[in-house]
């Protein structure tokens, strides 16, 4: 097979990692985005967002990366196009596929040779059928093309690693030609490849995310029970995870999941079930439990402080998870709003997410941002941990104790062992575990 050239439409968190990753495998890659500022940054070897190792990957492979605002550039130069545009949530929970439809129309309008069009964005089942219909409606020339599905399984904060070392590669195809092209570009990946039909591949991504979100909400439900009876949710989760049928991953109790995937995908998958008159009410429960987590955390704060009005609260962690600057659907947004509405003074710190968080909560009289966790803790009546950044786990607790007004830590991510906290004179309030009070 001749040397394959790859186009990636959409240079967001999925698309840019995909483009840089394939360039690292030796392919010529065209990255397309209609955001001029983003393209200008990329042409200057700068990633428009924070993702560990991504900047280095772009710089290392820059000679094989071509960035443009024009889809026609990718269509004319490439043999395969990955659609990596957003599929935002509509008010009814369904996925908005207007960006996918718009990209498909543009591809059809300038296509003059065979090309393989691949869904990589998370889309509802049967989206490929709509892509083919749009292609038939807007194709200007009588040329051959294929449509395939190749869902992504990239975790923010570990996206580069996940691309390079995937635990599985799912390929949904309808023709031998499409299958062979995808097998060719993935031949140097040491991973099991699942080859199936397109509809099955589309369902796999939604089903995977829904199941992982279910595990998180389940252990958070158990966490609430542990809080009521004085048990330890971490020990419950550890013992559960030793069962190979269950597995230890995604059994970490806390303040719930966020980000651009789980909240949106749960609602979209539920809508798919509704569309086919199926009972997907389990996902309603998963979503409802997750939505309650910020309120559960606020109850924990009140149990430690009684009232928050007029008190200075140090908040560590604003991104929805560590190693990213992404705050989309982050539990921190609701928690900060609740605390601010209750009259608290908030000292906020995050290693990467402050610029994004300021867009939602501008700095003001009762909302203040700091450049270090120690500075944010000065004079505080409690430290609240909302994101499990490694930086927080490695702080000098003795130094921290000397800075705070009241030695209280409310840990929404259970990053500490209560014994080490107690040794330094802190009262510690974790999720789903008995508190350790020093007074």
DOLUMFI-894538 format. One record per residue (C-alpha): x, y, z; residue number from 1. Coordinates in Angstrom, 3 decimals, always signed. Layout:
<rs>
R        X        Y        Z num
R        X        Y        Z NUM
...
</rs>
This chain:
<rs>
R        X        Y        Z num
R   +0.000   +0.000   +0.000   1
R   +1.344   +3.445   -0.883   2
R   +2.371   +5.833   +1.857   3
R   -0.816   +7.006   +3.535   4
R   -1.384  +10.664   +4.324   5
R   -3.702  +11.492   +7.196   6
R   -6.059  +14.409   +7.768   7
R   -7.525  +15.308  +11.155   8
R  -10.476  +17.708  +11.168   9
R  -10.709  +19.423  +14.532  10
R   -7.625  +20.134  +16.637  11
R   -9.195  +19.923  +20.060  12
R   -8.018  +17.533  +22.745  13
R   -8.785  +14.420  +20.703  14
R   -7.864  +15.728  +17.278  15
R   -4.546  +17.320  +18.167  16
R   -3.306  +14.293  +20.096  17
R   -4.379  +12.109  +17.157  18
R   -2.559  +14.342  +14.650  19
R   +0.648  +14.591  +16.676  20
R   +0.543  +10.891  +17.528  21
R   +0.272   +9.750  +13.909  22
R   +3.021  +12.207  +12.944  23
R   +5.202  +10.540  +15.569  24
R   +4.522   +7.218  +13.836  25
R   +5.996   +8.690  +10.644  26
R   +2.873   +9.815   +8.769  27
R   +2.380  +13.161   +7.041  28
R   -0.582  +14.732   +8.822  29
R   -2.819  +17.693   +8.026  30
R   -4.610  +19.224  +11.010  31
R   -7.660  +21.348  +10.200  32
R   -9.511  +23.814  +12.420  33
R  -11.687  +26.847  +11.700  34
R  -10.308  +28.647  +14.763  35
R   -7.675  +30.978  +13.305  36
R   -6.033  +31.734  +16.658  37
R   -5.656  +28.045  +17.363  38
R   -4.065  +27.418  +13.958  39
R   -1.687  +30.347  +14.438  40
R   -0.556  +28.898  +17.758  41
R   -0.051  +25.476  +16.234  42
R   +1.996  +26.919  +13.374  43
R   +4.217  +28.393  +16.092  44
R   +4.585  +24.928  +17.666  45
R   +2.309  +25.811  +20.595  46
R   -0.540  +23.678  +21.864  47
R   -3.705  +25.736  +22.544  48
R   -4.361  +23.783  +25.758  49
R   -2.423  +21.905  +28.406  50
R   -1.901  +18.177  +27.981  51
R   +1.219  +16.483  +29.364  52
R   +3.835  +15.628  +26.677  53
R   +1.785  +17.138  +23.854  54
R   +3.922  +20.246  +23.307  55
R   +7.029  +18.091  +23.051  56
R   +5.312  +15.725  +20.602  57
R   +4.289  +18.619  +18.330  58
R   +7.778  +20.114  +18.319  59
R   +9.439  +16.762  +17.731  60
R   +7.295  +15.979  +14.674  61
R   +6.645  +19.472  +13.375  62
R   +8.083  +18.785   +9.915  63
R   +5.361  +16.172   +9.342  64
R   +2.552  +18.328  +10.745  65
R   +0.680  +20.771   +8.510  66
R   -1.972  +23.027  +10.058  67
R   -4.654  +24.801   +8.043  68
R   -8.096  +26.389   +8.287  69
R   -9.203  +24.831   +5.008  70
R  -10.754  +21.377   +4.826  71
R  -10.016  +21.272   +1.103  72
R   -6.281  +21.237   +1.903  73
R   -6.687  +18.011   +3.839  74
R   -9.064  +16.495   +1.265  75
R   -6.680  +17.140   -1.628  76
R   -3.581  +15.887   +0.212  77
R   -4.867  +12.994   +2.309  78
R   -6.085   +9.430   +1.896  79
R   -7.950   +9.253   +5.186  80
R   -9.809  +11.910   +7.189  81
R  -10.546  +11.627  +10.887  82
R  -13.529  +13.711  +12.038  83
R  -12.667  +14.969  +15.520  84
R  -15.071  +17.883  +15.918  85
R  -17.232  +18.546  +18.963  86
R  -20.587  +16.887  +19.573  87
R  -21.950  +19.162  +22.328  88
R  -24.972  +18.367  +24.420  89
R  -28.377  +19.784  +23.489  90
R  -30.884  +20.866  +26.129  91
R  -32.683  +17.521  +25.840  92
R  -29.430  +15.611  +26.432  93
R  -28.965  +14.468  +22.849  94
R  -25.741  +15.066  +20.928  95
R  -25.611  +18.071  +18.610  96
R  -24.179  +16.701  +15.363  97
R  -24.271  +19.961  +13.422  98
R  -20.474  +20.219  +13.385  99
R  -20.171  +16.687  +12.020 100
R  -22.782  +17.473   +9.362 101
R  -21.059  +20.738   +8.421 102
R  -17.670  +19.074   +8.025 103
R  -19.195  +16.284   +5.934 104
R  -20.810  +18.808   +3.567 105
R  -17.467  +20.517   +3.064 106
R  -15.725  +17.228   +2.351 107
R  -18.388  +16.316   -0.202 108
R  -18.106  +19.698   -1.877 109
R  -14.409  +19.361   -2.689 110
R  -13.864  +15.612   -2.986 111
R  -12.383  +14.563   -6.332 112
R  -10.694  +11.241   -5.434 113
R  -11.183   +8.261   -3.136 114
R  -10.992   +9.023   +0.555 115
R  -11.793   +7.174   +3.767 116
R  -13.866   +9.261   +6.201 117
R  -13.553   +8.091   +9.807 118
R  -15.690   +9.102  +12.796 119
R  -13.441   +9.590  +15.798 120
R  -15.671  +11.961  +17.748 121
R  -18.078  +10.306  +20.163 122
R  -21.308  +10.044  +18.188 123
R  -24.666   +8.245  +18.520 124
R  -25.174   +4.952  +16.754 125
R  -26.247   +5.409  +13.119 126
R  -24.271   +8.639  +12.710 127
R  -22.292   +6.990   +9.907 128
R  -25.556   +6.470   +8.008 129
R  -26.202  +10.219   +8.202 130
R  -22.672  +10.963   +7.032 131
R  -23.211   +8.757   +3.989 132
R  -26.541  +10.430   +3.273 133
R  -24.989  +13.904   +3.461 134
R  -22.168  +12.753   +1.186 135
R  -24.685  +11.522   -1.394 136
R  -26.598  +14.812   -1.235 137
R  -23.643  +17.169   -1.597 138
R  -21.030  +15.220   -3.564 139
R  -20.020  +17.278   -6.618 140
R  -18.245  +14.504   -8.507 141
R  -18.901  +10.808   -8.941 142
R  -16.021   +9.523   -6.827 143
R  -15.673   +6.571   -4.478 144
R  -15.392   +6.988   -0.704 145
R  -15.832   +4.928   +2.445 146
R  -17.077   +5.766   +5.917 147
R  -15.741   +4.028   +9.031 148
R  -15.782   +4.348  +12.826 149
R  -12.660   +4.410  +15.007 150
R  -13.721   +5.685  +18.441 151
R  -11.136   +7.272  +20.727 152
R  -10.425   +6.181  +24.285 153
R   -8.110   +8.988  +25.394 154
R   -8.033  +10.103  +29.015 155
R   -7.311  +13.766  +29.582 156
R   -3.996  +14.100  +31.375 157
R   -2.827  +10.804  +29.858 158
R   -3.990  +11.278  +26.267 159
R   -0.554  +11.024  +24.633 160
R   +0.218   +7.805  +26.489 161
R   -3.214   +6.391  +25.668 162
R   -2.758   +7.150  +21.983 163
R   +0.679   +5.548  +21.823 164
R   -0.180   +2.548  +24.008 165
R   -3.917   +1.899  +23.633 166
R   -5.489   -1.000  +25.489 167
R   -7.579   -1.674  +22.384 168
R   -8.208   -0.229  +18.926 169
R  -11.781   -0.471  +17.653 170
R  -12.388   -0.379  +13.911 171
R  -15.896   -0.353  +12.435 172
R  -15.913   -0.818   +8.663 173
R  -18.081   -1.862   +5.722 174
R  -15.435   -2.623   +3.088 175
R  -12.155   -4.490   +2.792 176
R  -10.508   -1.368   +1.422 177
R  -11.424   +0.677   +4.493 178
R  -10.340   -2.138   +6.805 179
R   -6.956   -2.469   +5.111 180
R   -6.241   +1.260   +5.286 181
R   -6.995   +1.371   +9.005 182
R   -4.987   -1.776   +9.678 183
R   -2.073   -0.236   +7.791 184
R   -1.973   +2.965   +9.848 185
R   -2.264   +0.988  +13.092 186
R   +0.203   -1.772  +12.207 187
R   +2.951   -0.393  +14.466 188
R   +0.692   -0.227  +17.534 189
R   +1.114   -3.066  +20.013 190
R   -2.552   -3.438  +20.845 191
R   -5.470   -5.780  +20.295 192
R   -7.521   -4.598  +17.315 193
R  -11.260   -5.190  +17.351 194
R  -12.728   -5.241  +13.833 195
R  -16.490   -4.969  +13.658 196
R  -19.317   -3.239  +11.818 197
R  -19.816   +0.514  +12.111 198
R  -22.920   +0.498  +14.324 199
R  -21.255   -1.817  +16.835 200
R  -18.164   +0.397  +16.944 201
R  -20.315   +3.476  +17.554 202
R  -22.055   +1.776  +20.481 203
R  -18.780   +0.558  +22.021 204
R  -17.629   +4.077  +22.919 205
R  -20.897   +5.161  +24.528 206
R  -21.236   +1.827  +26.336 207
R  -17.667   +2.047  +27.696 208
R  -18.094   +5.550  +29.090 209
R  -21.524   +4.751  +30.527 210
R  -20.158   +1.703  +32.342 211
R  -17.191   +3.602  +33.805 212
R  -19.463   +6.414  +34.983 213
R  -21.722   +3.787  +36.553 214
R  -18.787   +2.405  +38.570 215
R  -17.963   +5.900  +39.841 216
R  -21.535   +6.654  +40.876 217
R  -21.866   +3.219  +42.465 218
R  -18.855   +3.689  +44.736 219
R  -20.043   +7.198  +45.589 220
R  -23.390   +5.727  +46.613 221
R  -21.481   +3.300  +48.859 222
R  -19.413   +6.235  +50.141 223
R  -22.585   +7.899  +51.434 224
R  -23.516   +4.722  +53.307 225
R  -20.022   +4.531  +54.795 226
R  -20.368   +8.135  +55.966 227
R  -23.621   +7.328  +57.751 228
R  -22.386   +4.199  +59.566 229
R  -18.715   +5.061  +60.117 230
R  -17.202   +2.577  +57.660 231
R  -14.250   +3.114  +55.288 232
R  -15.121   +3.338  +51.597 233
R  -11.486   +2.954  +50.501 234
R  -11.287   -0.437  +52.188 235
R  -14.642   -1.439  +50.682 236
R  -13.422   -0.416  +47.213 237
R  -10.091   -2.214  +47.658 238
R  -11.767   -5.482  +48.590 239
R  -14.293   -5.136  +45.769 240
R  -11.549   -4.441  +43.252 241
R   -9.716   -7.660  +44.107 242
R  -12.590   -9.513  +42.462 243
R  -11.474   -9.895  +38.835 244
R  -15.083   -9.639  +37.697 245
R  -15.220   -6.126  +39.132 246
R  -11.683   -4.739  +38.830 247
R  -10.085   -1.972  +40.888 248
R  -10.293   +0.900  +38.394 249
R  -12.896   +3.679  +38.740 250
R  -13.767   +2.741  +42.314 251
R  -12.411   +5.927  +43.890 252
R  -15.015   +7.737  +45.968 253
R  -15.124  +11.523  +45.892 254
R  -17.025  +14.504  +44.555 255
R  -17.973  +12.902  +41.249 256
R  -16.919  +12.882  +37.627 257
R  -16.794  +15.840  +35.255 258
R  -15.160  +16.755  +31.970 259
R  -16.386  +16.776  +28.413 260
R  -17.143  +13.047  +28.129 261
R  -18.916  +11.284  +30.988 262
R  -21.632  +13.869  +31.792 263
R  -22.446  +14.439  +28.119 264
R  -22.182  +10.804  +27.038 265
R  -24.403   +9.521  +29.849 266
R  -27.200  +11.877  +28.793 267
R  -26.703  +11.188  +25.087 268
R  -26.760   +7.410  +25.613 269
R  -29.920   +7.748  +27.698 270
R  -31.524   +9.686  +24.821 271
R  -30.572   +6.915  +22.417 272
R  -32.370   +4.428  +24.658 273
R  -35.428   +6.697  +24.725 274
R  -35.375   +6.958  +20.944 275
R  -35.708   +3.182  +20.633 276
R  -38.184   +2.983  +23.548 277
R  -35.722   +1.091  +25.760 278
R  -35.439   +1.332  +29.533 279
R  -32.121   +3.087  +30.143 280
R  -33.249   +4.424  +33.531 281
R  -30.089   +3.030  +35.139 282
R  -28.230   +5.904  +33.491 283
R  -30.641   +8.415  +35.030 284
R  -29.624   +7.101  +38.460 285
R  -25.943   +7.297  +37.563 286
R  -26.359  +10.912  +36.459 287
R  -28.481  +11.844  +39.482 288
R  -25.985  +10.409  +41.994 289
R  -23.174  +12.316  +40.297 290
R  -25.156  +15.555  +40.271 291
R  -25.613  +15.263  +44.057 292
R  -21.885  +15.002  +44.841 293
R  -21.171  +18.756  +45.184 294
R  -24.045  +19.020  +47.698 295
R  -22.719  +16.010  +49.597 296
R  -19.329  +17.713  +49.755 297
R  -20.914  +20.927  +51.012 298
R  -22.589  +18.921  +53.784 299
R  -19.140  +17.594  +54.687 300
R  -17.789  +21.162  +54.844 301
R  -20.664  +22.209  +57.113 302
R  -20.036  +19.239  +59.399 303
R  -16.488  +20.504  +59.838 304
R  -17.167  +24.246  +60.080 305
R  -20.873  +24.584  +60.996 306
R  -21.201  +27.880  +59.067 307
R  -19.042  +29.106  +56.171 308
R  -20.289  +32.707  +56.058 309
R  -17.423  +35.147  +56.455 310
R  -14.841  +32.354  +56.713 311
R  -11.817  +32.071  +54.442 312
R  -11.757  +28.757  +52.631 313
R   -8.711  +27.619  +50.691 314
R   -9.676  +25.567  +47.641 315
R   -7.090  +23.347  +45.979 316
R   -7.940  +22.021  +42.535 317
R  -10.254  +23.518  +39.927 318
R   -9.827  +21.238  +36.891 319
R  -12.185  +18.263  +36.689 320
R   -9.208  +15.907  +37.078 321
R   -5.428  +16.259  +37.520 322
R   -2.978  +16.887  +34.660 323
R   -5.367  +19.006  +32.620 324
R   -6.572  +22.609  +32.509 325
R  -10.080  +21.480  +31.508 326
R  -12.890  +22.686  +33.783 327
R  -15.831  +21.553  +31.652 328
R  -18.499  +20.098  +33.962 329
R  -15.944  +20.181  +36.798 330
R  -17.498  +19.611  +40.256 331
R  -15.446  +22.601  +41.420 332
R  -17.737  +24.965  +39.509 333
R  -20.829  +23.999  +41.502 334
R  -18.931  +23.774  +44.779 335
R  -17.406  +27.231  +44.380 336
R  -20.821  +28.672  +43.494 337
R  -22.456  +27.069  +46.537 338
R  -19.748  +28.312  +48.895 339
R  -19.740  +31.795  +47.387 340
R  -23.533  +32.024  +47.625 341
R  -23.238  +31.005  +51.281 342
R  -20.991  +34.009  +51.948 343
R  -17.552  +32.370  +52.152 344
R  -14.288  +34.081  +51.168 345
R  -12.552  +31.805  +48.658 346
R   -8.808  +31.485  +48.053 347
R   -8.414  +29.432  +44.862 348
R   -5.381  +27.559  +43.556 349
R   -4.809  +25.106  +40.707 350
R   -1.540  +24.337  +38.881 351
R   -3.060  +24.769  +35.390 352
R   -6.764  +25.664  +35.390 353
R   -6.832  +29.175  +36.884 354
R   -7.023  +31.029  +33.516 355
R  -10.051  +28.961  +32.471 356
R  -11.705  +29.232  +35.899 357
R  -11.368  +33.013  +35.901 358
R  -13.640  +33.077  +32.845 359
R  -16.408  +31.599  +35.006 360
R  -15.539  +33.258  +38.331 361
R  -13.688  +36.563  +37.848 362
R  -11.471  +37.671  +40.698 363
R  -13.338  +39.819  +43.200 364
R  -13.739  +40.748  +46.840 365
R  -14.561  +37.191  +47.931 366
R  -12.887  +35.245  +45.120 367
R   -9.103  +35.417  +45.062 368
R   -6.541  +33.463  +43.020 369
R   -3.049  +32.491  +44.148 370
R   +0.130  +31.211  +42.517 371
R   +0.999  +28.602  +45.122 372
R   -0.890  +26.283  +47.474 373
R   +0.932  +27.711  +50.473 374
R   -0.034  +31.310  +49.662 375
R   -3.658  +30.292  +49.183 376
R   -3.706  +28.583  +52.591 377
R   -2.550  +31.608  +54.619 378
R   -5.137  +32.583  +57.232 379
R   -7.698  +30.040  +56.042 380
R  -10.316  +28.397  +58.240 381
R  -10.233  +25.192  +56.174 382
R   -8.497  +23.671  +53.165 383
R  -10.839  +22.003  +50.665 384
R   -9.346  +19.552  +48.157 385
R  -11.315  +19.225  +44.907 386
R   -8.728  +17.780  +42.472 387
R   -6.128  +15.114  +43.265 388
R   -3.040  +16.834  +41.826 389
R   +0.195  +15.098  +42.885 390
R   +1.512  +18.499  +43.995 391
R   -0.933  +18.505  +46.900 392
R   +0.111  +15.044  +48.080 393
R   +3.749  +16.123  +48.432 394
R   +3.363  +19.371  +50.387 395
R   +5.082  +20.067  +53.687 396
R   +2.234  +19.560  +56.154 397
R   +4.212  +21.093  +58.979 398
R   +4.712  +24.297  +57.012 399
R   +1.070  +24.220  +56.017 400
R   -0.019  +23.942  +59.656 401
R   +1.880  +27.122  +60.492 402
R   +0.051  +29.091  +57.780 403
R   -3.611  +28.295  +58.401 404
R   -5.893  +29.989  +60.920 405
R   -7.767  +26.767  +61.696 406
R   -6.220  +23.329  +60.951 407
R   -9.042  +21.667  +59.027 408
R   -8.805  +19.724  +55.746 409
R  -11.942  +18.579  +53.920 410
R  -10.738  +16.136  +51.290 411
R  -13.080  +15.599  +48.347 412
R  -10.652  +13.162  +46.716 413
R   -9.284  +11.209  +49.718 414
R   -5.666  +11.889  +48.786 415
R   -4.252  +11.710  +52.330 416
R   -3.999   +9.071  +55.008 417
R   -5.720  +10.414  +58.084 418
R   -2.902   +9.246  +60.359 419
R   -0.305  +11.478  +58.684 420
R   -2.706  +14.415  +58.747 421
R   -3.486  +13.913  +62.420 422
R   +0.233  +13.808  +63.285 423
R   +0.553  +17.372  +61.988 424
R   -2.357  +18.602  +64.081 425
R   -5.048  +18.794  +61.389 426
R   -8.636  +17.698  +61.651 427
R   -9.373  +15.631  +58.574 428
R  -12.738  +15.071  +56.866 429
R  -12.549  +12.624  +53.931 430
R  -15.377  +11.261  +51.788 431
R  -16.932   +7.977  +52.914 432
R  -14.551   +7.544  +55.856 433
R  -14.735   +8.494  +59.530 434
R  -13.298  +11.951  +60.242 435
R  -10.219  +12.429  +62.367 436
R  -10.626  +15.427  +64.671 437
R   -7.664  +16.959  +66.486 438
R   -9.686  +19.107  +68.895 439
</rs>
